[in-house]
Amino acid sequence: MGLIGRSRREIPVPVLPELQRVACTTCPITRDFNPRRLNFFFDAETGLIQEIRCG
């Protein structure tokens, strides 16, 4: 995707919102696992995407 290091504002709007999560790297999130979900984690201070992973 090439989004690592870019602004969280560049994360595409999901077609199925239940299959995408956007959270800061220090924000609390639920521990439920969904192998179909795409998770975007951004730095709370800079707003830059740090990690993208499934689950």
Buried (B, 14 or more C-beta within 10 A) or exposed (E): EEBEEBEBEEBEEEEEEEEBBBBBEEEEEEEEEEEEBBBBBBBEEEEBBBEBEEE
